[in-house]
Amino acid sequence: MRNVQLPDSRNENILINIDGKLYPREEAKVSVFDSVVQGGDAVWEGLRIYDGKVFMLEEHIDRMIASAKAMAFAEIPSRDYIKDQVFKTLNANRMYDESHIRLTLTRGRKVTSGMSPHFNQYGPTLIVLAEWKKPVYNVDGIKLITSSIRRNPPQCIDSKIHHNNLINNILAKIEANLAGVDDAVMLDVDGFVSETNATNIFFINNGAVKTPFADSCLPGITRRNVINLAKANNIEIEEKRISIAEMYIADEVFVTGTMGEISPVLNIDGRTIGSGKKGKVTDRILALYREKAKNEGVAIPRS
């Protein structure tokens, strides 16, 4: 028997929603014929819960539906159905804070193994996996390396589709694990910074914030919030191509994503970033973001 230790012991008895039905953790399964098993053929979102509210719920559903449409899914569930299942799952688990949802929509079961969506005759599968999960990165800061794995360009697979086929990200994460750091910076095929294997990335020099164009990276919802918050608070910000050398000499670096919120980067490829501590601009943006997360969101109707 393996000695398995959960990151949060409260998740041992969670209920997981699959197509509107709740299952205990050990019983929550999809068919071996499901498209997510057959080929990673699914789209997903990460949602965070703050003080009884789901932050940016509408925006995440917008992106999920858009990704499913781009992937030519049939019978995409309605917005109201998706929201109802999110609320149902959170109420069943009594999760109203310090929680995270992995929301997945697969193309559904196939009648036989194969690549063609013609075999998908059962309709899509919706999975709502809610866990007790605080932001995953060290609040004091993280370390990165540059991965040898390139981020997909749009001519190969468009990063605007938030799909489940994450092999290149996983390979980059393996390199980070082997190097003993938190994550890996992924470059585009021209050698410019794109994002990390799990987050968008921002650089600060002389108080001005810069982030890569969303050409070969996902234009994340947290990324968009940071850009909007900077503009609303007179913090200079621009999107541009960023080289490896520019990355190393930044005064401050931080990464963004729903899972980890906003996290300062202290070291990349052995180079200390700035003072090696969270910088003033990063701290200000983090405070603005947390204030927004605290005050906004869709309230969970209690049942």
Secondary structure, 3 states (H helix, E strand, C coil): CCCCCCCCHHHHHCEEEECCEEEEHHHCCCCCCEHHHHHCCEEEEEEEEECCEEECHHHHHHHHHHHHHHCCCCCCCCHHHHHHHHHHHHHHHCCCCCEEEEEEEECCEECCCCCCHHHECCCCEEEEEEEECCCCCCCCCEEEEECCCCCCCCCCCCCCCCECCCHHHHHHHHHHHHHCCCEEEEECCCCCEEEECCCEEEEEECCEEEECCCCCCCCCHHHHHHHHHHHHCCCCEEECCCCHHHHHCCCEEEEEECCCEEEEEEEECCEECCCCCCCHHHHHHHHHHHHHHHHCCEECCCC
